[in-house]
Amino acid sequence: MPRVAPPPEKAFCPEPTPHRKRWTRDECAFLSDSGLLAGRYELIDGQILSKMGQKPPHRLTVVLLHAWLTAVFGLLFVQSQLPIDVGDADPEHNDPATR
């Protein structure tokens, strides 16, 4: 006797992500100069990310890691907490420097 197949289970369909504005360095500078963007932030891949302050466990970890890496590689090869330059990767939509 033929069997009736049960109805298929509903497949998981994630909701589409909303369209986001991809900011540029010039736009962020304008927002900051206008007073619309306050505080510390970074521009990473066109997204404006708020920079949080460092808490004591983070500071201690950075100090200990820096001391260990300096012992292994030498002072000239270890940089800690310094701004980086994104170079030619995508300078228009990236600005990881502290503001």
N, C-alpha and C positions, 0 to 999 in steps of 0.2 A: 504494500500500500504506500503511495507517495506521501511524503511528509511536507508540511508547509514550513518554510523557513521563517524564523522569527524576523521581525523588522530590524534593520541595522541600527546599531546604537548611534546616537548623535555624535558626530565627530567633533573634537575640540577645535574651535576656530577662535584664535585670539583676536581681540578687538584691534582694529587698525590704529596705529599710533597717530596722534594729531600732528598736523603740519606745524613745524617749528621754524622760527626765524633763525637764520644762520647769520650771526653778527660778524662784523669786521672790526679791525683795530680802529679805523677812523670813526665808525659809528659809536664804539665804546668810549673813545676819547670825547666825542661830542656829548654823549650822555653824562659822562663824568664832569666835563666842563660846565654843563648846564645844571648840575646839581641833581640830576635824575638818577644817577648811579652813585651811591655813596658806599663807603666802607671799602674793605679789601676784597678784590676779586681777581680771577684769572679768566682769560678767554681761551678755551680749549675746543678746537674743532668747531668754532662758531657758536659755542654755548658759553654763556656767562656763568661762572661758578663762584659762589661765595667762598672766601678763604676763612677757615676757622682758626682761632688761636690755638697755640700748642699748650697742652696740659702737662703737668709734671712727668707722668709716665712716658709720654712721647719724647720730651726733652731728654730724659735720662737715657732712653733707648738710643737716641741720636748720638749723644755724647759717648756712650759705650761702644756703639758700632763704629763711630769715627775713630776712636782710640784703637780698636782692634784692626780696622782696615789700614790705618796708618802704620801700625806695627808690622803688618804683613807686606804692604806695597810701598810704604814710604810716604812722607809728607807731600812730596811733589805730585803724587798720583791720586790723591784723595781730595775731593772737594765736598764740602758739607753745606747744605742749605743755601747754595748760591743760585741766582737766577740762571736759566739756560736760554740759549738762542735757538730757535727752531730752524734757522737757516732758510734754505730754499724749499723745505718740505711743504709748507702752506703758510707763509708769513702773514697773509691777509686775514686768515681766520684763526690764528693762534698767537697768543701773547701770554706766556706763562709767567711773565715777570710780576713781581709784587706791586700792587697798587694800593 
